[in-house]
Amino acid sequence: MNKEDAHIVIAMANHNMNVTDVARAIFAHRNTVLYHLDKVKRQTGLDPRRFYDLVELVKMAQEVLENGS
């Protein structure tokens, strides 16, 4: 997961898993957000649109943003 994906995962948590609200918040097209969510799912096997998967992804995203890895 890269930093851009990490920001989108955090935004999903902050906006109650609402893709449209995330797109508005980060000034991106809704399809761009969906692309990144699908990319995260392919890379990690965790679906950011499912609550329990999102919880794990937020932990991973925070680590990426803190450590830059």
PDB file of N, CA, C and O in Angstrom:
ATOM      1  N   MET A   1       0.855  -1.182   0.000  1.00  0.00           N
ATOM      2  CA  MET A   1       0.000   0.000   0.000  1.00  0.00           C
ATOM      3  C   MET A   1       0.895   1.237   0.000  1.00  0.00           C
ATOM      4  O   MET A   1       1.813   1.354   0.812  1.00  0.00           O
ATOM      5  N   ASN A   2       0.615   2.151  -0.917  1.00  0.00           N
ATOM      6  CA  ASN A   2       1.389   3.386  -0.945  1.00  0.00           C
ATOM      7  C   ASN A   2       0.677   4.467  -0.129  1.00  0.00           C
ATOM      8  O   ASN A   2      -0.404   4.236   0.412  1.00  0.00           O
ATOM      9  N   LYS A   3       1.288   5.638  -0.049  1.00  0.00           N
ATOM     10  CA  LYS A   3       0.733   6.694   0.802  1.00  0.00           C
ATOM     11  C   LYS A   3      -0.623   7.180   0.300  1.00  0.00           C
ATOM     12  O   LYS A   3      -1.509   7.473   1.104  1.00  0.00           O
ATOM     13  N   GLU A   4      -0.797   7.269  -1.013  1.00  0.00           N
ATOM     14  CA  GLU A   4      -2.082   7.713  -1.558  1.00  0.00           C
ATOM     15  C   GLU A   4      -3.196   6.735  -1.183  1.00  0.00           C
ATOM     16  O   GLU A   4      -4.285   7.145  -0.783  1.00  0.00           O
ATOM     17  N   ASP A   5      -2.910   5.439  -1.317  1.00  0.00           N
ATOM     18  CA  ASP A   5      -3.886   4.422  -0.922  1.00  0.00           C
ATOM     19  C   ASP A   5      -4.173   4.502   0.575  1.00  0.00           C
ATOM     20  O   ASP A   5      -5.316   4.343   1.005  1.00  0.00           O
ATOM     21  N   ALA A   6      -3.142   4.746   1.353  1.00  0.00           N
ATOM     22  CA  ALA A   6      -3.303   4.846   2.800  1.00  0.00           C
ATOM     23  C   ALA A   6      -4.213   6.014   3.173  1.00  0.00           C
ATOM     24  O   ALA A   6      -5.062   5.889   4.055  1.00  0.00           O
ATOM     25  N   HIS A   7      -4.035   7.143   2.502  1.00  0.00           N
ATOM     26  CA  HIS A   7      -4.895   8.299   2.763  1.00  0.00           C
ATOM     27  C   HIS A   7      -6.352   7.986   2.426  1.00  0.00           C
ATOM     28  O   HIS A   7      -7.261   8.412   3.138  1.00  0.00           O
ATOM     29  N   ILE A   8      -6.572   7.249   1.351  1.00  0.00           N
ATOM     30  CA  ILE A   8      -7.936   6.908   0.952  1.00  0.00           C
ATOM     31  C   ILE A   8      -8.554   5.932   1.950  1.00  0.00           C
ATOM     32  O   ILE A   8      -9.737   6.044   2.272  1.00  0.00           O
ATOM     33  N   VAL A   9      -7.771   4.983   2.439  1.00  0.00           N
ATOM     34  CA  VAL A   9      -8.279   4.043   3.450  1.00  0.00           C
ATOM     35  C   VAL A   9      -8.676   4.798   4.719  1.00  0.00           C
ATOM     36  O   VAL A   9      -9.735   4.537   5.289  1.00  0.00           O
ATOM     37  N   ILE A  10      -7.839   5.723   5.158  1.00  0.00           N
ATOM     38  CA  ILE A  10      -8.159   6.526   6.344  1.00  0.00           C
ATOM     39  C   ILE A  10      -9.420   7.358   6.085  1.00  0.00           C
ATOM     40  O   ILE A  10     -10.280   7.479   6.958  1.00  0.00           O
ATOM     41  N   ALA A  11      -9.519   7.919   4.898  1.00  0.00           N
ATOM     42  CA  ALA A  11     -10.700   8.717   4.558  1.00  0.00           C
ATOM     43  C   ALA A  11     -11.960   7.852   4.563  1.00  0.00           C
ATOM     44  O   ALA A  11     -13.027   8.321   4.958  1.00  0.00           O
ATOM     45  N   MET A  12     -11.848   6.596   4.129  1.00  0.00           N
ATOM     46  CA  MET A  12     -13.005   5.686   4.172  1.00  0.00           C
ATOM     47  C   MET A  12     -13.495   5.523   5.609  1.00  0.00           C
ATOM     48  O   MET A  12     -14.700   5.523   5.863  1.00  0.00           O
ATOM     49  N   ALA A  13     -12.575   5.388   6.530  1.00  0.00           N
ATOM     50  CA  ALA A  13     -12.953   5.241   7.935  1.00  0.00           C
ATOM     51  C   ALA A  13     -13.559   6.540   8.466  1.00  0.00           C
ATOM     52  O   ALA A  13     -14.539   6.514   9.210  1.00  0.00           O
ATOM     53  N   ASN A  14     -12.981   7.660   8.087  1.00  0.00           N
ATOM     54  CA  ASN A  14     -13.457   8.954   8.573  1.00  0.00           C
ATOM     55  C   ASN A  14     -14.810   9.360   7.999  1.00  0.00           C
ATOM     56  O   ASN A  14     -15.520  10.173   8.591  1.00  0.00           O
ATOM     57  N   HIS A  15     -15.165   8.798   6.853  1.00  0.00           N
ATOM     58  CA  HIS A  15     -16.410   9.169   6.178  1.00  0.00           C
ATOM     59  C   HIS A  15     -17.402   8.008   6.139  1.00  0.00           C
ATOM     60  O   HIS A  15     -18.186   7.879   5.200  1.00  0.00           O
ATOM     61  N   ASN A  16     -17.357   7.176   7.163  1.00  0.00           N
ATOM     62  CA  ASN A  16     -18.341   6.093   7.340  1.00  0.00           C
ATOM     63  C   ASN A  16     -18.493   5.199   6.117  1.00  0.00           C
ATOM     64  O   ASN A  16     -19.597   4.771   5.778  1.00  0.00           O
ATOM     65  N   MET A  17     -17.367   4.922   5.458  1.00  0.00           N
ATOM     66  CA  MET A  17     -17.316   3.999   4.333  1.00  0.00           C
ATOM     67  C   MET A  17     -18.166   4.470   3.153  1.00  0.00           C
ATOM     68  O   MET A  17     -18.617   3.651   2.353  1.00  0.00           O
ATOM     69  N   ASN A  18     -18.387   5.768   3.036  1.00  0.00           N
ATOM     70  CA  ASN A  18     -19.172   6.338   1.943  1.00  0.00           C
ATOM     71  C   ASN A  18     -18.207   6.844   0.866  1.00  0.00           C
ATOM     72  O   ASN A  18     -17.511   7.840   1.059  1.00  0.00           O
ATOM     73  N   VAL A  19     -18.181   6.144  -0.263  1.00  0.00           N
ATOM     74  CA  VAL A  19     -17.221   6.443  -1.327  1.00  0.00           C
ATOM     75  C   VAL A  19     -17.435   7.852  -1.887  1.00  0.00           C
ATOM     76  O   VAL A  19     -16.465   8.557  -2.166  1.00  0.00           O
ATOM     77  N   THR A  20     -18.672   8.262  -2.051  1.00  0.00           N
ATOM     78  CA  THR A  20     -18.960   9.593  -2.584  1.00  0.00           C
ATOM     79  C   THR A  20     -18.433  10.677  -1.657  1.00  0.00           C
ATOM     80  O   THR A  20     -17.857  11.662  -2.119  1.00  0.00           O
ATOM     81  N   ASP A  21     -18.624  10.507  -0.359  1.00  0.00           N
ATOM     82  CA  ASP A  21     -18.108  11.480   0.605  1.00  0.00           C
ATOM     83  C   ASP A  21     -16.589  11.515   0.603  1.00  0.00           C
ATOM     84  O   ASP A  21     -15.988  12.582   0.734  1.00  0.00           O
ATOM     85  N   VAL A  22     -15.965  10.350   0.453  1.00  0.00           N
ATOM     86  CA  VAL A  22     -14.498  10.290   0.378  1.00  0.00           C
ATOM     87  C   VAL A  22     -14.012  11.059  -0.843  1.00  0.00           C
ATOM     88  O   VAL A  22     -13.073  11.851  -0.755  1.00  0.00           O
ATOM     89  N   ALA A  23     -14.654  10.822  -1.978  1.00  0.00           N
ATOM     90  CA  ALA A  23     -14.253  11.513  -3.212  1.00  0.00           C
ATOM     91  C   ALA A  23     -14.352  13.026  -3.048  1.00  0.00           C
ATOM     92  O   ALA A  23     -13.456  13.759  -3.465  1.00  0.00           O
ATOM     93  N   ARG A  24     -15.429  13.484  -2.449  1.00  0.00           N
ATOM     94  CA  ARG A  24     -15.586  14.927  -2.222  1.00  0.00           C
ATOM     95  C   ARG A  24     -14.505  15.451  -1.275  1.00  0.00           C
ATOM     96  O   ARG A  24     -13.954  16.530  -1.494  1.00  0.00           O
ATOM     97  N   ALA A  25     -14.210  14.696  -0.239  1.00  0.00           N
ATOM     98  CA  ALA A  25     -13.247  15.146   0.772  1.00  0.00           C
ATOM     99  C   ALA A  25     -11.832  15.264   0.216  1.00  0.00           C
ATOM    100  O   ALA A  25     -11.088  16.170   0.589  1.00  0.00           O
ATOM    101  N   ILE A  26     -11.466  14.353  -0.668  1.00  0.00           N
ATOM    102  CA  ILE A  26     -10.092  14.380  -1.201  1.00  0.00           C
ATOM    103  C   ILE A  26     -10.025  15.030  -2.587  1.00  0.00           C
ATOM    104  O   ILE A  26      -8.977  15.023  -3.234  1.00  0.00           O
ATOM    105  N   PHE A  27     -11.150  15.589  -3.034  1.00  0.00           N
ATOM    106  CA  PHE A  27     -11.209  16.275  -4.325  1.00  0.00           C
ATOM    107  C   PHE A  27     -10.794  15.364  -5.473  1.00  0.00           C
ATOM    108  O   PHE A  27      -9.971  15.728  -6.313  1.00  0.00           O
ATOM    109  N   ALA A  28     -11.383  14.175  -5.489  1.00  0.00           N
ATOM    110  CA  ALA A  28     -11.102  13.200  -6.541  1.00  0.00           C
ATOM    111  C   ALA A  28     -12.427  12.698  -7.106  1.00  0.00           C
ATOM    112  O   ALA A  28     -13.477  12.833  -6.478  1.00  0.00           O
ATOM    113  N   HIS A  29     -12.361  12.126  -8.283  1.00  0.00           N
ATOM    114  CA  HIS A  29     -13.551  11.526  -8.872  1.00  0.00           C
ATOM    115  C   HIS A  29     -13.880  10.235  -8.133  1.00  0.00           C
ATOM    116  O   HIS A  29     -12.985   9.538  -7.657  1.00  0.00           O
ATOM    117  N   ARG A  30     -15.154   9.926  -8.042  1.00  0.00           N
ATOM    118  CA  ARG A  30     -15.601   8.719  -7.343  1.00  0.00           C
ATOM    119  C   ARG A  30     -14.938   7.462  -7.923  1.00  0.00           C
ATOM    120  O   ARG A  30     -14.558   6.559  -7.177  1.00  0.00           O
ATOM    121  N   ASN A  31     -14.802   7.406  -9.249  1.00  0.00           N
ATOM    122  CA  ASN A  31     -14.187   6.240  -9.882  1.00  0.00           C
ATOM    123  C   ASN A  31     -12.715   6.097  -9.508  1.00  0.00           C
ATOM    124  O   ASN A  31     -12.196   4.982  -9.444  1.00  0.00           O
ATOM    125  N   THR A  32     -12.049   7.205  -9.263  1.00  0.00           N
ATOM    126  CA  THR A  32     -10.655   7.166  -8.823  1.00  0.00           C
ATOM    127  C   THR A  32     -10.563   6.518  -7.446  1.00  0.00           C
ATOM    128  O   THR A  32      -9.679   5.700  -7.191  1.00  0.00           O
ATOM    129  N   VAL A  33     -11.481   6.892  -6.567  1.00  0.00           N
ATOM    130  CA  VAL A  33     -11.513   6.288  -5.229  1.00  0.00           C
ATOM    131  C   VAL A  33     -11.785   4.792  -5.351  1.00  0.00           C
ATOM    132  O   VAL A  33     -11.125   3.988  -4.692  1.00  0.00           O
ATOM    133  N   LEU A  34     -12.742   4.413  -6.181  1.00  0.00           N
ATOM    134  CA  LEU A  34     -13.056   2.989  -6.375  1.00  0.00           C
ATOM    135  C   LEU A  34     -11.853   2.229  -6.916  1.00  0.00           C
ATOM    136  O   LEU A  34     -11.593   1.100  -6.499  1.00  0.00           O
ATOM    137  N   TYR A  35     -11.119   2.839  -7.843  1.00  0.00           N
ATOM    138  CA  TYR A  35      -9.909   2.208  -8.384  1.00  0.00           C
ATOM    139  C   TYR A  35      -8.900   1.921  -7.269  1.00  0.00           C
ATOM    140  O   TYR A  35      -8.340   0.828  -7.197  1.00  0.00           O
ATOM    141  N   HIS A  36      -8.674   2.904  -6.409  1.00  0.00           N
ATOM    142  CA  HIS A  36      -7.706   2.721  -5.326  1.00  0.00           C
ATOM    143  C   HIS A  36      -8.197   1.674  -4.319  1.00  0.00           C
ATOM    144  O   HIS A  36      -7.397   0.896  -3.800  1.00  0.00           O
ATOM    145  N   LEU A  37      -9.488   1.651  -4.043  1.00  0.00           N
ATOM    146  CA  LEU A  37     -10.025   0.648  -3.124  1.00  0.00           C
ATOM    147  C   LEU A  37      -9.860  -0.754  -3.701  1.00  0.00           C
ATOM    148  O   LEU A  37      -9.516  -1.691  -2.981  1.00  0.00           O
ATOM    149  N   ASP A  38     -10.106  -0.893  -5.000  1.00  0.00           N
ATOM    150  CA  ASP A  38      -9.911  -2.195  -5.653  1.00  0.00           C
ATOM    151  C   ASP A  38      -8.442  -2.596  -5.648  1.00  0.00           C
ATOM    152  O   ASP A  38      -8.112  -3.769  -5.471  1.00  0.00           O
ATOM    153  N   LYS A  39      -7.560  -1.613  -5.846  1.00  0.00           N
ATOM    154  CA  LYS A  39      -6.118  -1.873  -5.825  1.00  0.00           C
ATOM    155  C   LYS A  39      -5.673  -2.366  -4.449  1.00  0.00           C
ATOM    156  O   LYS A  39      -4.884  -3.305  -4.343  1.00  0.00           O
ATOM    157  N   VAL A  40      -6.183  -1.726  -3.398  1.00  0.00           N
ATOM    158  CA  VAL A  40      -5.860  -2.151  -2.029  1.00  0.00           C
ATOM    159  C   VAL A  40      -6.365  -3.575  -1.800  1.00  0.00           C
ATOM    160  O   VAL A  40      -5.675  -4.391  -1.189  1.00  0.00           O
ATOM    161  N   LYS A  41      -7.551  -3.866  -2.284  1.00  0.00           N
ATOM    162  CA  LYS A  41      -8.116  -5.214  -2.120  1.00  0.00           C
ATOM    163  C   LYS A  41      -7.254  -6.255  -2.828  1.00  0.00           C
ATOM    164  O   LYS A  41      -7.005  -7.330  -2.282  1.00  0.00           O
ATOM    165  N   ARG A  42      -6.798  -5.940  -4.040  1.00  0.00           N
ATOM    166  CA  ARG A  42      -5.940  -6.882  -4.788  1.00  0.00           C
ATOM    167  C   ARG A  42      -4.615  -7.107  -4.053  1.00  0.00           C
ATOM    168  O   ARG A  42      -4.128  -8.235  -3.977  1.00  0.00           O
ATOM    169  N   GLN A  43      -4.041  -6.041  -3.518  1.00  0.00           N
ATOM    170  CA  GLN A  43      -2.731  -6.134  -2.878  1.00  0.00           C
ATOM    171  C   GLN A  43      -2.767  -6.826  -1.531  1.00  0.00           C
ATOM    172  O   GLN A  43      -1.841  -7.559  -1.183  1.00  0.00           O
ATOM    173  N   THR A  44      -3.826  -6.602  -0.770  1.00  0.00           N
ATOM    174  CA  THR A  44      -3.857  -7.089   0.613  1.00  0.00           C
ATOM    175  C   THR A  44      -4.801  -8.260   0.839  1.00  0.00           C
ATOM    176  O   THR A  44      -4.651  -9.004   1.808  1.00  0.00           O
ATOM    177  N   GLY A  45      -5.774  -8.426  -0.053  1.00  0.00           N
ATOM    178  CA  GLY A  45      -6.791  -9.450   0.161  1.00  0.00           C
ATOM    179  C   GLY A  45      -7.884  -8.993   1.118  1.00  0.00           C
ATOM    180  O   GLY A  45      -8.800  -9.755   1.426  1.00  0.00           O
ATOM    181  N   LEU A  46      -7.790  -7.748   1.591  1.00  0.00           N
ATOM    182  CA  LEU A  46      -8.781  -7.181   2.499  1.00  0.00           C
ATOM    183  C   LEU A  46      -9.605  -6.145   1.740  1.00  0.00           C
ATOM    184  O   LEU A  46      -9.051  -5.319   1.014  1.00  0.00           O
ATOM    185  N   ASP A  47     -10.922  -6.188   1.906  1.00  0.00           N
ATOM    186  CA  ASP A  47     -11.818  -5.295   1.188  1.00  0.00           C
ATOM    187  C   ASP A  47     -12.130  -4.068   2.043  1.00  0.00           C
ATOM    188  O   ASP A  47     -12.751  -4.203   3.097  1.00  0.00           O
ATOM    189  N   PRO A  48     -11.716  -2.879   1.612  1.00  0.00           N
ATOM    190  CA  PRO A  48     -11.964  -1.673   2.396  1.00  0.00           C
ATOM    191  C   PRO A  48     -13.444  -1.317   2.524  1.00  0.00           C
ATOM    192  O   PRO A  48     -13.802  -0.429   3.298  1.00  0.00           O
ATOM    193  N   ARG A  49     -14.298  -1.995   1.779  1.00  0.00           N
ATOM    194  CA  ARG A  49     -15.736  -1.734   1.865  1.00  0.00           C
ATOM    195  C   ARG A  49     -16.413  -2.609   2.917  1.00  0.00           C
ATOM    196  O   ARG A  49     -17.620  -2.503   3.135  1.00  0.00           O
ATOM    197  N   ARG A  50     -15.636  -3.468   3.564  1.00  0.00           N
ATOM    198  CA  ARG A  50     -16.152  -4.312   4.652  1.00  0.00           C
ATOM    199  C   ARG A  50     -15.561  -3.791   5.960  1.00  0.00           C
ATOM    200  O   ARG A  50     -14.360  -3.535   6.051  1.00  0.00           O
ATOM    201  N   PHE A  51     -16.405  -3.637   6.957  1.00  0.00           N
ATOM    202  CA  PHE A  51     -16.001  -2.978   8.198  1.00  0.00           C
ATOM    203  C   PHE A  51     -14.778  -3.612   8.853  1.00  0.00           C
ATOM    204  O   PHE A  51     -13.809  -2.916   9.156  1.00  0.00           O
ATOM    205  N   TYR A  52     -14.813  -4.907   9.072  1.00  0.00           N
ATOM    206  CA  TYR A  52     -13.709  -5.548   9.799  1.00  0.00           C
ATOM    207  C   TYR A  52     -12.418  -5.532   8.988  1.00  0.00           C
ATOM    208  O   TYR A  52     -11.328  -5.428   9.551  1.00  0.00           O
ATOM    209  N   ASP A  53     -12.540  -5.635   7.669  1.00  0.00           N
ATOM    210  CA  ASP A  53     -11.352  -5.503   6.835  1.00  0.00           C
ATOM    211  C   ASP A  53     -10.815  -4.073   6.899  1.00  0.00           C
ATOM    212  O   ASP A  53      -9.603  -3.857   6.935  1.00  0.00           O
ATOM    213  N   LEU A  54     -11.732  -3.096   6.915  1.00  0.00           N
ATOM    214  CA  LEU A  54     -11.312  -1.698   6.977  1.00  0.00           C
ATOM    215  C   LEU A  54     -10.553  -1.404   8.267  1.00  0.00           C
ATOM    216  O   LEU A  54      -9.587  -0.641   8.261  1.00  0.00           O
ATOM    217  N   VAL A  55     -10.986  -2.004   9.365  1.00  0.00           N
ATOM    218  CA  VAL A  55     -10.286  -1.804  10.642  1.00  0.00           C
ATOM    219  C   VAL A  55      -8.827  -2.247  10.516  1.00  0.00           C
ATOM    220  O   VAL A  55      -7.923  -1.536  10.953  1.00  0.00           O
ATOM    221  N   GLU A  56      -8.601  -3.402   9.931  1.00  0.00           N
ATOM    222  CA  GLU A  56      -7.225  -3.897   9.742  1.00  0.00           C
ATOM    223  C   GLU A  56      -6.452  -3.006   8.769  1.00  0.00           C
ATOM    224  O   GLU A  56      -5.268  -2.735   8.966  1.00  0.00           O
ATOM    225  N   LEU A  57      -7.136  -2.559   7.722  1.00  0.00           N
ATOM    226  CA  LEU A  57      -6.471  -1.705   6.737  1.00  0.00           C
ATOM    227  C   LEU A  57      -6.088  -0.350   7.323  1.00  0.00           C
ATOM    228  O   LEU A  57      -5.060   0.216   6.952  1.00  0.00           O
ATOM    229  N   VAL A  58      -6.898   0.171   8.225  1.00  0.00           N
ATOM    230  CA  VAL A  58      -6.560   1.447   8.868  1.00  0.00           C
ATOM    231  C   VAL A  58      -5.275   1.295   9.670  1.00  0.00           C
ATOM    232  O   VAL A  58      -4.424   2.184   9.658  1.00  0.00           O
ATOM    233  N   LYS A  59      -5.131   0.181  10.361  1.00  0.00           N
ATOM    234  CA  LYS A  59      -3.883  -0.064  11.106  1.00  0.00           C
ATOM    235  C   LYS A  59      -2.690  -0.081  10.159  1.00  0.00           C
ATOM    236  O   LYS A  59      -1.647   0.509  10.442  1.00  0.00           O
ATOM    237  N   MET A  60      -2.860  -0.772   9.022  1.00  0.00           N
ATOM    238  CA  MET A  60      -1.780  -0.841   8.039  1.00  0.00           C
ATOM    239  C   MET A  60      -1.496   0.532   7.460  1.00  0.00           C
ATOM    240  O   MET A  60      -0.335   0.903   7.284  1.00  0.00           O
ATOM    241  N   ALA A  61      -2.547   1.296   7.158  1.00  0.00           N
ATOM    242  CA  ALA A  61      -2.391   2.626   6.557  1.00  0.00           C
ATOM    243  C   ALA A  61      -1.662   3.558   7.521  1.00  0.00           C
ATOM    244  O   ALA A  61      -0.804   4.335   7.102  1.00  0.00           O
ATOM    245  N   GLN A  62      -1.995   3.485   8.801  1.00  0.00           N
ATOM    246  CA  GLN A  62      -1.308   4.328   9.780  1.00  0.00           C
ATOM    247  C   GLN A  62       0.180   4.000   9.835  1.00  0.00           C
ATOM    248  O   GLN A  62       1.017   4.894   9.961  1.00  0.00           O
ATOM    249  N   GLU A  63       0.498   2.734   9.741  1.00  0.00           N
ATOM    250  CA  GLU A  63       1.912   2.330   9.734  1.00  0.00           C
ATOM    251  C   GLU A  63       2.625   2.864   8.493  1.00  0.00           C
ATOM    252  O   GLU A  63       3.754   3.346   8.579  1.00  0.00           O
ATOM    253  N   VAL A  64       1.968   2.778   7.350  1.00  0.00           N
ATOM    254  CA  VAL A  64       2.558   3.289   6.112  1.00  0.00           C
ATOM    255  C   VAL A  64       2.810   4.785   6.236  1.00  0.00           C
ATOM    256  O   VAL A  64       3.875   5.271   5.859  1.00  0.00           O
ATOM    257  N   LEU A  65       1.849   5.501   6.755  1.00  0.00           N
ATOM    258  CA  LEU A  65       1.991   6.966   6.859  1.00  0.00           C
ATOM    259  C   LEU A  65       3.022   7.361   7.906  1.00  0.00           C
ATOM    260  O   LEU A  65       3.707   8.370   7.740  1.00  0.00           O
ATOM    261  N   GLU A  66       3.148   6.587   8.979  1.00  0.00           N
ATOM    262  CA  GLU A  66       4.135   6.895  10.020  1.00  0.00           C
ATOM    263  C   GLU A  66       5.551   6.534   9.596  1.00  0.00           C
ATOM    264  O   GLU A  66       6.490   7.300   9.808  1.00  0.00           O
ATOM    265  N   ASN A  67       5.690   5.368   9.001  1.00  0.00           N
ATOM    266  CA  ASN A  67       7.016   4.859   8.664  1.00  0.00           C
ATOM    267  C   ASN A  67       7.453   5.146   7.238  1.00  0.00           C
ATOM    268  O   ASN A  67       8.634   5.039   6.908  1.00  0.00           O
ATOM    269  N   GLY A  68       6.504   5.507   6.402  1.00  0.00           N
ATOM    270  CA  GLY A  68       6.832   5.773   5.018  1.00  0.00           C
ATOM    271  C   GLY A  68       7.160   4.535   4.219  1.00  0.00           C
ATOM    272  O   GLY A  68       7.807   4.618   3.175  1.00  0.00           O
ATOM    273  N   SER A  69       6.711   3.360   4.710  1.00  0.00           N
ATOM    274  CA  SER A  69       7.013   2.129   3.981  1.00  0.00           C
ATOM    275  C   SER A  69       5.787   1.527   3.378  1.00  0.00           C
ATOM    276  O   SER A  69       5.866   0.484   2.729  1.00  0.00           O
TER     277      SER A  69
END
